[in-house]
Amino acid sequence: MNGFKKYAASAVFVTGLLSLSGCKDFLEVNIDPTRTIANPPNLILPSVQAQLGFNTGGEVGRFTLLFSQQLAAQAGRQTEAWDAYVLQPTEVNGLWRNAYYAGILADIEEILKAQNVSPVYYGVAKALKAYTYSVTTDLWGDVPFTEALQGTENPQPKPDASKDIYPRLIALLDEAITDLRKTSPLTAPTSTDDYIYGGNATRWVKFANTLKLRLYLHMANAPGFDDAPVRAFLTNTPPADFMAAVADDFQMRFDIIARRQNPTHQFFLDRQDDITSGASLVDLMNRKRDPRRAAYFTPAPFSPALLAAPPITDSLGYRGLRNGTAGGSINNTFSRLHTYVRGAVTSTTIPPGPTLLVSGLTYAGNAPVQMLTFAEYNFIRAEMALRYGIPGNAEEFYRAGIAASHTDAGVPAAQATAYLATAAGTLGTGDAALRKLIEEKYVANFMVPLEPWNDWRRTGFPALVTIPVAVSPGNGGRVPRALPYPQQEVDANPNLKQRTTLSERPVYWDVRTKGPQ
């Protein structure tokens, strides 16, 4: 990403990207959106995208991927408390304030106020705004939307109900698509300021439509959902206006330069033994002899031979940590997160094994943070057809999602074909089919922030291990349904009421009655 170098002088950009948490308290939450700023949209947009990718792939990913047990924590540190569902309100102060409201969302408003620019800038900004608010409401439930970002005019904004925010995000995406389709002689985004799609308005339209489908799928879980708008949307939108290949993935790419790298990679460099692979995911993939393991994880026990020739046909060869069992200790016998998460191996010397320190292999660090993928699009369509009878062939979309995930992971075609022929199986019908679909989506959405947790909250799949109450006093051993509100905001805004548990007042569509509660 050469554009990172261009924009490195921006204070917001540097602070958001170089801080490990991305959440230092250097901004005010309700900055005045009418203030005059020097930077035009072509300089603001890179900051928005970099902050979004770094913070969503960083803290949001750590919280929600630990909750959904793709990752597990050890070493007796802060992350092991999160792994056991103990998350303090003060620990999300910066994520809410500096990363989202006073960072990404405030900068987006600056783009939307700009004049004499192509409407494509507005379309991109609205699509990013819709995605960002979808993250905040899925994390916290009711959040400020209508009264947000009014500065001193309203320093204590009331939160909107999540059930009211979702339809507004659909409408915002419709506005984004309209803007993206407009032609104009004015300068539009290019690859120098649009790190995600290089100024390609067509691909932004595909993203906006696919994000609408994700939101509709979430909404369908709530009682009384009217599926008529979804049916009309799919009837009136040609397939070409949705994601059509892995090249359409909504992802933030990172650089190989230190402190401009993937946030998970940076976390591993700074806090080496805190996080490792989760057994819930690794065991599921082992049972199916999943060839994606070779990109996702290092082999365990480790050896140079196994790294060079991964044990893709064996049900063994990889090992994850069972969530809630580390007990404050450090164990280097587990599979480490590998090239899919950290970029290409750059080590000149490969350690002999059989254990592997997190520092035992070096990586380029430029793997992207994926936030919405073509693989997920296919799983969304499959679930809509399977559960709600919405147009589409569930079996075909299910298999297309698996194939796209293998492509994303760089699996050789022969191995991907063999997996589809054996392990994937026929989707079928009913609860068994839903479980199979969500398990495959869980694997495909490896390291996609938030969505594996959303799927578990909606469906109860995949089956997650129960953490004993003695290990997890914070939420009674139950998987959290929402983050605590940031204490800083609760203290400053009487309209924001703190949760007593992390199962209280979740997002409105989290109304599942079957499965673990």
C-alpha positions as CSV (number, residue, x, y, z in Angstrom):
1,M,0.0,0.0,0.0
2,N,2.1,2.9,-1.2
3,G,-0.7,5.3,-0.3
4,F,0.1,4.7,3.4
5,K,3.3,6.5,2.9
6,K,1.5,9.4,1.2
7,Y,-0.8,10.0,4.1
8,A,1.6,9.2,7.0
9,A,1.8,12.9,8.0
10,S,-1.8,12.9,9.1
11,A,-2.0,13.0,13.0
12,V,-5.3,11.0,13.0
13,F,-3.9,8.4,10.6
14,V,-0.6,7.9,12.4
15,T,-2.2,7.7,15.8
16,G,-4.9,5.3,14.7
17,L,-2.5,3.1,12.9
18,L,0.6,3.1,15.0
19,S,-1.1,2.7,18.4
20,L,-1.5,-1.0,19.1
21,S,-5.0,-0.6,20.4
22,G,-5.9,2.3,18.1
23,C,-7.8,3.8,20.9
24,K,-5.8,6.4,22.9
25,D,-7.9,9.1,24.5
26,F,-6.6,12.0,22.5
27,L,-9.9,13.1,20.9
28,E,-13.2,14.3,22.2
29,V,-16.1,12.0,21.5
30,N,-18.5,14.7,20.3
31,I,-16.2,16.8,18.1
32,D,-18.0,19.5,16.2
33,P,-18.7,18.3,12.7
34,T,-19.0,21.9,11.5
35,R,-15.4,22.7,12.3
36,T,-13.1,23.7,9.4
37,I,-10.4,21.3,8.4
38,A,-7.6,21.6,6.0
39,N,-7.7,18.1,4.5
40,P,-9.9,17.5,1.4
41,P,-11.8,14.2,0.9
42,N,-8.9,12.6,-1.0
43,L,-6.8,13.0,2.1
44,I,-9.6,12.1,4.6
45,L,-10.6,8.9,2.8
46,P,-7.3,7.0,3.4
47,S,-7.5,7.8,7.1
48,V,-11.1,6.5,7.3
49,Q,-10.2,3.3,5.6
50,A,-7.0,2.7,7.6
51,Q,-8.7,3.4,10.9
52,L,-11.6,1.1,10.0
53,G,-9.4,-1.8,8.9
54,F,-7.0,-1.4,11.8
55,N,-9.5,-1.0,14.7
56,T,-12.1,-3.4,13.3
57,G,-9.4,-6.0,12.6
58,G,-7.7,-5.2,15.9
59,E,-9.8,-4.8,19.1
60,V,-13.1,-5.7,17.5
61,G,-11.5,-8.9,16.1
62,R,-9.9,-9.8,19.4
63,F,-13.0,-9.5,21.4
64,T,-15.4,-11.2,19.0
65,L,-13.1,-13.9,17.7
66,L,-12.3,-14.9,21.3
67,F,-16.0,-15.0,22.1
68,S,-16.7,-17.1,19.1
69,Q,-13.6,-19.3,19.9
70,Q,-11.8,-19.0,16.6
71,L,-9.0,-17.7,18.9
72,A,-8.0,-18.6,22.4
73,A,-5.9,-16.7,25.0
74,Q,-3.2,-17.7,27.5
75,A,-0.4,-16.2,29.5
76,G,-2.6,-15.0,32.3
77,R,-2.9,-11.5,30.8
78,Q,-5.7,-9.2,29.8
79,T,-6.7,-11.3,26.8
80,E,-7.1,-14.4,29.0
81,A,-9.7,-12.4,31.0
82,W,-11.5,-11.6,27.7
83,D,-11.3,-15.3,26.7
84,A,-13.2,-16.0,30.0
85,Y,-15.8,-13.2,29.2
86,V,-14.4,-10.7,31.7
87,L,-14.4,-7.4,29.9
88,Q,-14.3,-4.2,31.9
89,P,-16.2,-1.1,30.7
90,T,-13.0,1.0,30.8
91,E,-11.4,-1.3,28.2
92,V,-13.7,-0.2,25.4
93,N,-13.5,3.6,26.1
94,G,-11.1,4.2,23.2
95,L,-12.8,1.8,20.8
96,W,-16.1,3.7,21.1
97,R,-14.7,7.2,21.4
98,N,-11.6,7.5,19.3
99,A,-11.8,4.7,16.9
100,Y,-15.4,4.9,15.8
101,Y,-17.3,8.1,16.9
102,A,-14.6,10.8,17.0
103,G,-12.4,9.0,14.5
104,I,-14.0,7.1,11.6
105,L,-17.5,8.5,11.8
106,A,-16.5,12.1,12.3
107,D,-14.1,11.9,9.4
108,I,-16.8,10.4,7.2
109,E,-19.0,13.4,8.0
110,E,-16.3,15.7,6.7
111,I,-16.3,13.9,3.4
112,L,-20.1,14.2,3.2
113,K,-19.9,17.9,3.8
114,A,-17.3,18.5,1.0
115,Q,-18.2,20.4,-2.1
116,N,-17.0,20.3,-5.7
117,V,-16.1,16.7,-5.6
118,S,-17.5,13.7,-7.5
119,P,-20.6,12.1,-6.1
120,V,-18.6,8.9,-5.9
121,Y,-16.9,10.3,-2.8
122,Y,-20.3,10.6,-1.2
123,G,-21.3,7.1,-2.2
124,V,-18.1,5.6,-0.8
125,A,-18.5,7.6,2.4
126,K,-22.1,6.5,2.9
127,A,-21.2,2.9,2.3
128,L,-18.4,3.1,4.9
129,K,-20.8,4.9,7.3
130,A,-23.4,2.2,7.0
131,Y,-20.8,-0.5,7.6
132,T,-19.3,1.4,10.6
133,Y,-22.6,1.9,12.3
134,S,-23.5,-1.8,11.6
135,V,-20.4,-2.7,13.6
136,T,-21.2,-0.3,16.5
137,T,-24.8,-1.4,16.8
138,D,-23.9,-5.1,16.6
139,L,-21.3,-4.7,19.3
140,W,-23.4,-2.5,21.7
141,G,-27.0,-2.8,20.6
142,D,-28.6,0.7,21.1
143,V,-26.1,3.4,20.2
144,P,-26.3,7.1,19.3
145,F,-27.2,7.6,15.6
146,T,-29.8,10.3,15.0
147,E,-28.2,12.7,17.6
148,A,-24.6,11.5,17.2
149,L,-21.7,13.8,16.2
150,Q,-23.5,17.1,16.9
151,G,-20.6,18.5,19.0
152,T,-21.4,21.1,21.6
153,E,-24.9,21.4,20.3
154,N,-25.7,18.0,21.9
155,P,-22.9,16.6,24.1
156,Q,-25.2,13.9,25.5
157,P,-26.8,12.2,22.5
158,K,-29.6,9.7,23.1
159,P,-29.0,6.2,21.8
160,D,-31.3,5.0,19.0
161,A,-32.8,1.5,19.3
162,S,-30.9,-1.0,17.2
163,K,-34.2,-2.0,15.6
164,D,-34.5,1.5,14.3
165,I,-30.9,1.9,13.2
166,Y,-30.9,-1.1,10.9
167,P,-33.6,0.2,8.5
168,R,-31.8,3.5,8.3
169,L,-28.6,1.7,7.3
170,I,-30.5,0.0,4.5
171,A,-31.7,3.5,3.3
172,L,-28.2,4.9,3.7
173,L,-26.8,2.1,1.4
174,D,-29.5,2.9,-1.1
175,E,-28.3,6.5,-1.1
176,A,-24.8,5.3,-1.5
177,I,-25.6,3.2,-4.6
178,T,-27.5,6.2,-6.1
179,D,-24.4,8.4,-5.6
180,L,-22.0,5.8,-6.9
181,R,-23.9,5.5,-10.2
182,K,-23.8,9.2,-10.9
183,T,-21.4,10.6,-13.5
184,S,-19.6,13.8,-13.0
185,P,-16.6,15.7,-14.5
186,L,-15.3,16.3,-11.0
187,T,-12.4,14.3,-9.6
188,A,-13.4,10.9,-8.2
189,P,-11.4,8.7,-5.8
190,T,-8.5,6.8,-7.3
191,S,-6.1,4.1,-6.1
192,T,-4.0,6.7,-4.3
193,D,-6.8,7.5,-1.8
194,D,-9.2,4.6,-2.0
195,Y,-7.2,1.7,-0.6
196,I,-10.1,-0.8,-0.7
197,Y,-11.4,-0.6,-4.3
198,G,-9.1,1.8,-6.0
199,G,-11.9,4.2,-6.9
200,N,-13.9,1.6,-8.8
201,A,-17.5,2.7,-8.3
202,T,-18.8,-0.6,-9.7
203,R,-17.1,-2.6,-7.0
204,W,-18.4,-0.2,-4.3
205,V,-21.9,-0.8,-5.6
206,K,-21.3,-4.6,-5.2
207,F,-20.1,-4.1,-1.7
208,A,-23.1,-1.9,-0.8
209,N,-25.6,-4.4,-2.1
210,T,-23.8,-7.3,-0.4
211,L,-23.8,-5.5,2.9
212,K,-27.5,-4.9,2.5
213,L,-28.0,-8.7,2.3
214,R,-25.9,-9.2,5.4
215,L,-28.1,-6.7,7.3
216,Y,-31.3,-8.3,5.9
217,L,-30.1,-11.7,7.1
218,H,-29.5,-10.3,10.6
219,M,-32.9,-8.6,10.6
220,A,-34.7,-11.8,9.4
221,N,-33.9,-13.3,12.8
222,A,-36.2,-10.9,14.6
223,P,-39.9,-11.7,15.1
224,G,-42.3,-10.2,12.6
225,F,-39.6,-9.6,10.0
226,D,-41.2,-8.7,6.6
227,D,-39.3,-10.5,3.9
228,A,-41.0,-8.7,1.0
229,P,-38.3,-6.0,0.7
230,V,-35.6,-8.7,0.5
231,R,-37.5,-10.6,-2.2
232,A,-38.0,-7.3,-4.2
233,F,-34.4,-6.4,-3.7
234,L,-33.1,-9.7,-5.1
235,T,-35.7,-9.7,-7.9
236,N,-34.7,-6.2,-9.0
237,T,-31.0,-6.4,-8.5
238,P,-29.0,-8.2,-11.2
239,P,-26.4,-10.7,-10.0
240,A,-23.6,-8.5,-11.5
241,D,-24.4,-5.9,-8.8
242,F,-23.4,-8.2,-6.0
243,M,-19.9,-9.5,-5.2
244,A,-19.0,-11.9,-8.0
245,A,-15.5,-13.1,-7.1
246,V,-12.9,-13.0,-4.3
247,A,-11.5,-9.9,-6.0
248,D,-14.6,-8.1,-4.7
249,D,-13.8,-8.9,-1.1
250,F,-14.3,-5.8,1.2
251,Q,-10.9,-5.8,2.9
252,M,-8.2,-3.5,4.1
253,R,-4.7,-4.3,2.8
254,F,-1.6,-3.4,4.9
255,D,2.1,-2.7,4.2
256,I,5.2,-4.7,5.0
257,I,6.7,-1.6,6.8
258,A,6.8,-1.8,10.6
259,R,3.8,-0.3,12.3
260,R,1.9,-0.2,9.1
261,Q,1.2,-3.9,9.2
262,N,-1.9,-6.1,9.8
263,P,-3.2,-5.3,13.4
264,T,-3.1,-9.0,14.5
265,H,0.4,-9.3,13.3
266,Q,1.4,-6.2,15.2
267,F,-0.3,-7.5,18.3
268,F,1.7,-10.8,18.1
269,L,4.9,-8.8,17.8
270,D,4.1,-6.7,20.9
271,R,2.3,-9.3,23.1
272,Q,3.8,-12.5,21.8
273,D,2.1,-15.3,23.8
274,D,-1.3,-13.8,24.5
275,I,-3.4,-15.3,21.7
276,T,-3.2,-18.6,19.8
277,S,-5.5,-20.7,17.6
278,G,-8.8,-21.9,19.2
279,A,-9.6,-25.6,19.5
280,S,-13.2,-25.1,18.5
281,L,-12.1,-24.1,15.0
282,V,-9.0,-26.3,14.7
283,D,-10.9,-29.4,15.8
284,L,-13.7,-28.8,13.4
285,M,-11.2,-28.4,10.5
286,N,-9.3,-31.5,11.6
287,R,-12.4,-33.6,11.5
288,K,-12.8,-32.7,7.9
289,R,-9.1,-32.8,7.0
290,D,-9.6,-29.2,5.7
291,P,-6.8,-28.1,3.4
292,R,-7.2,-24.5,4.5
293,R,-5.4,-25.4,7.7
294,A,-2.1,-25.1,5.8
295,A,-2.7,-21.3,5.3
296,Y,-4.6,-20.7,8.6
297,F,-2.2,-22.4,11.0
298,T,1.3,-23.7,11.6
299,P,1.5,-27.5,12.1
300,A,1.7,-28.9,15.6
301,P,3.9,-30.5,16.7
302,F,6.0,-28.2,14.5
303,S,8.8,-29.3,12.1
304,P,10.3,-27.8,9.0
305,A,9.1,-30.8,7.0
306,L,5.5,-30.3,8.1
307,L,5.7,-26.6,7.3
308,A,7.0,-27.4,3.8
309,A,4.6,-30.2,3.2
310,P,1.5,-29.5,5.4
311,P,-0.4,-32.6,6.6
312,I,-3.5,-31.7,4.6
313,T,-4.8,-35.3,4.3
314,D,-4.5,-36.1,8.0
315,S,-7.0,-35.4,10.7
316,L,-4.1,-34.6,13.0
317,G,-1.1,-32.2,12.5
318,Y,-2.8,-29.1,14.0
319,R,-3.7,-28.3,17.6
320,G,-5.7,-25.4,19.1
321,L,-6.1,-24.3,22.7
322,R,-9.4,-25.0,24.4
323,N,-10.9,-21.7,25.5
324,G,-10.9,-21.0,29.2
325,T,-8.3,-23.7,30.0
326,A,-4.9,-21.9,29.9
327,G,-4.9,-21.2,33.6
328,G,-2.4,-18.4,33.3
329,S,0.3,-20.5,31.7
330,I,2.1,-20.3,28.4
331,N,2.1,-23.3,26.1
332,N,4.0,-23.3,22.8
333,T,2.7,-26.6,21.5
334,F,-0.3,-25.1,19.8
335,S,-0.7,-24.2,16.1
336,R,0.2,-20.5,15.6
337,L,-1.8,-18.3,13.2
338,H,0.0,-18.5,9.9
339,T,0.2,-16.8,6.5
340,Y,-3.5,-16.2,5.9
341,V,-3.4,-13.9,8.9
342,R,0.2,-12.6,8.9
343,G,1.4,-12.6,5.3
344,A,4.2,-14.6,3.7
345,V,6.9,-16.2,5.8
346,T,10.1,-14.2,5.6
347,S,12.3,-16.3,7.9
348,T,15.7,-17.3,6.5
349,T,16.0,-20.0,9.2
350,I,13.1,-22.3,10.1
351,P,13.2,-23.5,13.8
352,P,13.5,-27.3,14.3
353,G,10.4,-27.8,16.5
354,P,8.5,-29.6,18.0
355,T,7.3,-26.5,19.8
356,L,7.1,-23.1,18.1
357,L,7.6,-19.8,19.8
358,V,5.5,-17.0,18.2
359,S,8.8,-15.4,17.4
360,G,10.1,-18.6,15.7
361,L,8.9,-17.5,12.3
362,T,8.9,-14.0,10.8
363,Y,6.2,-12.8,8.5
364,A,5.7,-9.9,6.0
365,G,2.8,-8.7,8.1
366,N,0.8,-7.4,5.1
367,A,-2.1,-9.8,5.1
368,P,-5.4,-8.0,4.7
369,V,-8.2,-7.6,7.3
370,Q,-11.3,-9.1,5.6
371,M,-14.5,-7.5,6.7
372,L,-17.0,-8.9,4.1
373,T,-16.2,-11.4,1.5
374,F,-17.5,-13.1,-1.7
375,A,-17.5,-16.4,0.2
376,E,-19.8,-14.8,2.9
377,Y,-22.1,-13.5,0.2
378,N,-22.7,-17.0,-1.0
379,F,-23.4,-18.3,2.5
380,I,-25.8,-15.5,3.1
381,R,-27.7,-16.4,-0.1
382,A,-27.6,-20.1,0.9
383,E,-29.1,-19.4,4.4
384,M,-31.8,-17.1,3.0
385,A,-32.9,-19.8,0.7
386,L,-32.6,-22.5,3.3
387,R,-34.4,-20.8,6.2
388,Y,-36.7,-18.3,4.7
389,G,-37.4,-19.6,1.2
390,I,-36.0,-16.4,-0.3
391,P,-35.1,-17.0,-4.0
392,G,-31.9,-18.9,-4.7
393,N,-30.6,-22.5,-4.7
394,A,-29.2,-23.1,-1.2
395,E,-27.1,-26.0,-2.3
396,E,-25.4,-24.1,-5.1
397,F,-24.7,-21.1,-3.0
398,Y,-23.4,-23.3,-0.1
399,R,-20.9,-24.9,-2.4
400,A,-19.9,-21.7,-4.1
401,G,-19.2,-20.2,-0.6
402,I,-16.9,-23.1,0.2
403,A,-15.1,-22.8,-3.2
404,A,-14.6,-19.1,-2.8
405,S,-13.1,-19.6,0.7
406,H,-10.6,-22.1,-0.7
407,T,-9.7,-19.7,-3.4
408,D,-9.2,-16.9,-0.8
409,A,-6.9,-19.2,1.2
410,G,-4.8,-20.1,-1.8
411,V,-5.8,-23.8,-1.7
412,P,-4.7,-25.7,-4.9
413,A,-7.6,-26.5,-7.1
414,A,-7.3,-30.3,-6.8
415,Q,-7.5,-30.1,-3.0
416,A,-10.5,-27.7,-3.1
417,T,-12.3,-30.0,-5.5
418,A,-11.6,-33.0,-3.3
419,Y,-12.9,-31.2,-0.2
420,L,-16.1,-30.3,-2.0
421,A,-16.6,-33.9,-3.1
422,T,-16.1,-35.4,0.3
423,A,-16.0,-33.3,3.4
424,A,-18.5,-30.6,2.3
425,G,-21.3,-33.1,1.5
426,T,-24.8,-32.3,0.5
427,L,-26.4,-29.4,2.4
428,G,-29.8,-31.1,3.0
429,T,-32.6,-29.5,5.0
430,G,-33.7,-28.4,8.5
431,D,-31.5,-27.8,11.5
432,A,-28.8,-30.3,10.4
433,A,-28.4,-28.3,7.2
434,L,-28.3,-25.0,9.1
435,R,-25.6,-26.4,11.3
436,K,-23.5,-27.6,8.4
437,L,-23.9,-24.3,6.6
438,I,-22.9,-22.2,9.6
439,E,-20.0,-24.4,10.4
440,E,-18.6,-24.0,6.9
441,K,-19.3,-20.3,7.1
442,Y,-17.4,-20.2,10.4
443,V,-14.4,-21.7,8.8
444,A,-14.6,-19.4,5.7
445,N,-15.0,-16.4,8.0
446,F,-11.8,-17.1,9.8
447,M,-10.6,-13.8,11.3
448,V,-13.5,-11.8,9.8
449,P,-14.2,-9.5,12.8
450,L,-17.6,-9.8,14.4
451,E,-19.5,-12.0,12.0
452,P,-18.7,-15.4,13.5
453,W,-20.0,-14.1,16.8
454,N,-23.1,-12.6,15.0
455,D,-23.8,-16.0,13.5
456,W,-23.5,-17.8,16.8
457,R,-25.8,-15.2,18.4
458,R,-28.4,-15.7,15.6
459,T,-28.2,-19.5,15.2
460,G,-26.4,-21.2,18.1
461,F,-23.9,-22.6,15.7
462,P,-21.2,-23.7,15.7
463,A,-21.3,-25.5,19.1
464,L,-19.0,-23.6,21.4
465,V,-17.4,-25.1,24.5
466,T,-18.8,-24.1,27.9
467,I,-16.4,-22.2,30.2
468,P,-16.9,-23.1,33.9
469,V,-18.3,-20.3,36.0
470,A,-15.3,-20.6,38.3
471,V,-13.2,-19.5,35.3
472,S,-15.6,-16.9,34.0
473,P,-17.1,-15.0,36.9
474,G,-17.8,-11.9,34.6
475,N,-20.7,-13.4,32.7
476,G,-21.6,-16.5,34.5
477,G,-19.8,-18.7,32.0
478,R,-22.2,-17.6,29.2
479,V,-20.9,-16.3,25.8
480,P,-21.4,-12.5,25.8
481,R,-24.2,-11.1,23.8
482,A,-22.9,-7.5,23.8
483,L,-20.0,-5.4,24.9
484,P,-20.2,-3.3,28.0
485,Y,-20.8,0.4,27.3
486,P,-17.6,2.4,27.7
487,Q,-17.4,3.8,31.2
488,Q,-16.2,7.1,30.0
489,E,-19.4,7.6,28.0
490,V,-21.7,6.3,30.7
491,D,-20.2,8.8,33.2
492,A,-20.6,11.7,30.8
493,N,-23.9,10.8,29.2
494,P,-26.9,10.0,31.5
495,N,-28.8,8.7,28.4
496,L,-26.4,5.8,28.2
497,K,-27.2,3.1,30.8
498,Q,-24.6,0.5,31.7
499,R,-25.3,-3.2,31.4
500,T,-25.3,-5.4,34.5
501,T,-24.1,-8.4,32.5
502,L,-22.8,-9.0,29.0
503,S,-26.0,-10.9,28.2
504,E,-28.3,-8.0,28.9
505,R,-29.9,-5.8,26.2
506,P,-28.2,-7.2,23.1
507,V,-28.8,-6.1,19.5
508,Y,-32.5,-6.4,18.7
509,W,-32.2,-9.4,16.4
510,D,-30.5,-11.5,19.0
511,V,-33.6,-13.2,20.1
512,R,-32.6,-16.9,19.7
513,T,-34.6,-19.3,21.9
514,K,-32.8,-22.5,21.0
515,G,-29.3,-23.5,21.8
516,P,-26.9,-22.1,24.4
517,Q,-28.0,-18.8,26.0
